[in-house]
Amino acid sequence: METVTLHPQNREQLNAIKAFAKALKVPFGPSTKAEQTEREKGIDLYGIEMVKTVEEAEQDIKNGNTTRVKREDLKSFLGL
């Protein structure tokens, strides 16, 4: 069977998820840090929105959506 990891954003969501799992008689419990993926660790540290932003930026880089700036043009590029 497949394992699904949920990331409740508040106590109310956590309680609802636990109640749902109990109603379906699905075993559950907290994961240990060793069981977490790098993405899950990032979510714990920085929050889901920050992780999504970084993932989108990484995808942009892979797709070639980047801007190269020469060192001598850096100040004007940054508006300094």
KOLDRENKOL-10572 format. One line per 5 residues: number of its first residue (from 1); their letters; for each residue x, y, z of N, C-alpha, C, O, CB. Coordinates in steps of 0.02 Angstrom, whole numbers, always signed. Glycine has a CB too. Layout:
<atoms>
NUM	A	X:Y:Z:X:Y:Z:X:Y:Z:X:Y:Z:X:Y:Z ~ ...
</atoms>
This chain:
<atoms>
1	METVT	+42:-59:+0:+0:+0:+0:+44:+62:+0:+102:+59:+20:-47:+0:+61 ~ +17:+116:-22:+53:+180:-27:+46:+220:+37:-6:+217:+70:+26:+221:-87 ~ +98:+257:+55:+97:+301:+113:+83:+371:+90:+112:+395:+42:+163:+297:+152 ~ +38:+405:+125:+20:+474:+108:+40:+518:+167:+24:+502:+224:-56:+481:+92 ~ +75:+572:+153:+95:+618:+205:+53:+681:+199:+50:+711:+145:+171:+635:+201
6	LHPQN	+22:+701:+253:-19:+762:+255:+17:+814:+296:+55:+798:+341:-90:+747:+284 ~ +4:+878:+280:+36:+933:+316:-16:+982:+341:-27:+1034:+311:+87:+969:+270 ~ -50:+964:+396:-100:+1010:+422:-67:+1076:+443:-10:+1077:+467:-138:+979:+482 ~ -103:+1130:+433:-76:+1196:+448:-98:+1223:+515:-75:+1276:+537:-95:+1244:+394 ~ -142:+1186:+549:-163:+1208:+616:-191:+1148:+654:-200:+1094:+626:-216:+1265:+611
11	REQLN	-204:+1158:+717:-227:+1104:+761:-295:+1078:+738:-307:+1018:+742:-232:+1129:+834 ~ -339:+1121:+714:-405:+1101:+691:-400:+1051:+633:-435:+1000:+632:-446:+1163:+670 ~ -357:+1066:+585:-347:+1020:+529:-318:+954:+552:-339:+901:+529:-301:+1052:+477 ~ -270:+956:+598:-240:+895:+624:-293:+851:+658:-295:+791:+646:-184:+912:+674 ~ -335:+881:+699:-387:+844:+733:-437:+813:+684:-459:+757:+694:-424:+889:+783
16	AIKAF	-454:+850:+631:-500:+824:+581:-469:+764:+544:-503:+714:+532:-519:+879:+531 ~ -406:+769:+528:-371:+714:+494:-369:+652:+538:-381:+597:+516:-300:+735:+474 ~ -353:+663:+602:-351:+607:+649:-419:+573:+655:-424:+512:+656:-326:+630:+718 ~ -472:+614:+660:-540:+587:+667:-559:+547:+604:-590:+494:+610:-591:+644:+678 ~ -540:+573:+546:-555:+539:+483:-519:+471:+480:-549:+421:+461:-534:+583:+423
21	AKALK	-455:+471:+499:-416:+409:+498:-445:+358:+547:-450:+298:+531:-343:+423:+514 ~ -464:+381:+606:-495:+336:+655:-560:+307:+630:-572:+247:+638:-507:+373:+722 ~ -601:+349:+598:-666:+326:+572:-657:+272:+519:-698:+226:+513:-706:+384:+543 ~ -604:+277:+479:-590:+227:+428:-547:+170:+453:-531:+124:+415:-557:+260:+369 ~ -529:+173:+516:-486:+122:+547:-419:+116:+510:-394:+61:+499:-522:+54:+548
26	VPFGP	-391:+175:+492:-326:+178:+459:-274:+193:+512:-279:+244:+546:-325:+232:+403 ~ -224:+149:+521:-173:+163:+571:-133:+225:+551:-118:+237:+493:-126:+102:+579 ~ -115:+265:+602:-77:+325:+589:-35:+342:+651:-47:+316:+705:-123:+384:+571 ~ +12:+385:+641:+54:+408:+696:+104:+459:+670:+112:+465:+609:+90:+349:+730 ~ +136:+495:+714:+184:+545:+692:+245:+511:+660:+265:+457:+680:+207:+589:+751
31	STKAE	+273:+545:+610:+333:+519:+579:+394:+545:+616:+392:+599:+646:+336:+537:+503 ~ +446:+507:+614:+509:+530:+645:+548:+569:+594:+535:+563:+534:+550:+470:+672 ~ +595:+609:+616:+636:+648:+569:+672:+603:+519:+682:+623:+462:+687:+690:+608 ~ +692:+543:+540:+727:+498:+496:+682:+474:+438:+707:+459:+384:+753:+437:+535 ~ +616:+472:+450:+570:+449:+399:+549:+505:+350:+520:+491:+298:+508:+420:+431
36	QTERE	+564:+567:+367:+543:+623:+325:+588:+631:+264:+649:+621:+267:+543:+686:+366 ~ +557:+651:+209:+595:+667:+149:+626:+737:+158:+609:+773:+205:+550:+664:+86 ~ +670:+755:+113:+699:+822:+116:+645:+876:+108:+648:+928:+141:+753:+831:+61 ~ +596:+862:+66:+541:+910:+56:+502:+919:+121:+485:+975:+140:+495:+886:-1 ~ +487:+864:+154:+450:+867:+217:+489:+905:+270:+460:+944:+309:+433:+797:+242
41	KGIDL	+554:+894:+273:+595:+931:+320:+594:+1005:+305:+591:+1046:+350:+668:+905:+319 ~ +596:+1022:+240:+591:+1092:+220:+525:+1123:+240:+523:+1180:+262:+601:+1098:+145 ~ +471:+1085:+232:+405:+1110:+251:+403:+1123:+326:+376:+1174:+348:+350:+1060:+231 ~ +431:+1078:+365:+433:+1087:+438:+472:+1150:+457:+452:+1187:+502:+464:+1026:+472 ~ +527:+1161:+422:+570:+1218:+438:+543:+1285:+413:+544:+1334:+449:+639:+1207:+411
46	YGIEM	+520:+1286:+350:+504:+1349:+316:+431:+1359:+299:+411:+1415:+283:+544:+1354:+255 ~ +391:+1307:+302:+321:+1313:+283:+310:+1294:+210:+355:+1298:+169:+295:+1384:+296 ~ +249:+1273:+196:+232:+1247:+130:+238:+1300:+75:+259:+1285:+19:+163:+1218:+130 ~ +220:+1362:+90:+222:+1415:+39:+294:+1428:+16:+306:+1436:-43:+191:+1479:+66 ~ +340:+1430:+63:+410:+1441:+45:+438:+1384:+4:+474:+1394:-44:+453:+1452:+108
51	VKTVE	+421:+1323:+23:+444:+1264:-14:+416:+1265:-85:+452:+1250:-133:+423:+1199:+23 ~ +353:+1283:-93:+323:+1287:-160:+358:+1340:-202:+371:+1330:-261:+248:+1302:-155 ~ +373:+1397:-171:+407:+1451:-207:+476:+1428:-232:+494:+1442:-289:+415:+1513:-162 ~ +513:+1393:-190:+579:+1368:-209:+573:+1316:-264:+612:+1316:-311:+616:+1339:-148 ~ +524:+1271:-258:+514:+1220:-309:+496:+1252:-377:+520:+1229:-429:+458:+1171:-288
56	EAEQD	+455:+1304:-376:+438:+1338:-438:+500:+1371:-468:+510:+1369:-529:+383:+1391:-426 ~ +541:+1402:-426:+603:+1434:-449:+650:+1381:-480:+681:+1393:-531:+638:+1471:-392 ~ +656:+1324:-447:+698:+1271:-474:+673:+1247:-541:+713:+1232:-586:+701:+1212:-424 ~ +607:+1242:-549:+578:+1221:-612:+591:+1274:-666:+606:+1256:-723:+503:+1208:-605 ~ +586:+1338:-649:+602:+1392:-696:+674:+1385:-720:+688:+1394:-780:+591:+1461:-663
61	IKNGN	+720:+1371:-675:+791:+1363:-693:+799:+1305:-742:+834:+1311:-792:+834:+1353:-631 ~ +766:+1249:-727:+771:+1190:-771:+743:+1206:-840:+767:+1180:-891:+733:+1131:-740 ~ +691:+1249:-842:+659:+1267:-906:+696:+1322:-943:+677:+1341:-998:+587:+1289:-893 ~ +749:+1347:-912:+788:+1400:-944:+761:+1470:-935:+785:+1517:-967:+793:+1386:-1016 ~ +713:+1478:-891:+684:+1544:-877:+727:+1581:-826:+709:+1589:-768:+611:+1537:-851
66	TTRVK	+785:+1604:-849:+831:+1639:-806:+856:+1703:-840:+847:+1711:-900:+891:+1594:-787 ~ +886:+1747:-802:+915:+1808:-828:+988:+1810:-808:+1004:+1805:-748:+877:+1871:-804 ~ +1031:+1817:-856:+1103:+1822:-841:+1121:+1896:-839:+1101:+1935:-882:+1146:+1784:-894 ~ +1160:+1913:-789:+1183:+1982:-781:+1258:+1982:-774:+1286:+1946:-732:+1148:+2017:-719 ~ +1291:+2022:-815:+1364:+2028:-810:+1381:+2065:-746:+1344:+2108:-723:+1394:+2063:-872
71	REDLK	+1438:+2049:-718:+1460:+2078:-656:+1460:+2155:-659:+1438:+2188:-612:+1530:+2054:-638 ~ +1483:+2182:-715:+1487:+2255:-721:+1418:+2287:-726:+1412:+2348:-716:+1529:+2273:-781 ~ +1366:+2248:-743:+1298:+2274:-748:+1255:+2260:-686:+1197:+2280:-684:+1265:+2244:-809 ~ +1284:+2228:-637:+1246:+2206:-578:+1214:+2264:-540:+1155:+2260:-522:+1291:+2166:-532 ~ +1252:+2317:-527:+1224:+2373:-489:+1164:+2404:-524:+1113:+2418:-493:+1279:+2427:-478
76	SFLGL	+1170:+2416:-589:+1114:+2446:-625:+1054:+2398:-628:+997:+2419:-625:+1135:+2467:-696 ~ +1068:+2333:-635:+1015:+2283:-635:+976:+2284:-569:+915:+2276:-569:+1044:+2212:-647 ~ +1012:+2294:-514:+981:+2295:-447:+954:+2364:-429:+924:+2373:-376:+1030:+2272:-395 ~ +966:+2413:-473:+942:+2480:-460:+981:+2517:-407:+954:+2559:-371:+870:+2477:-439 ~ +1045:+2501:-401:+1088:+2533:-351:+1128:+2589:-381:+1166:+2622:-346:+1135:+2483:-319
</atoms>
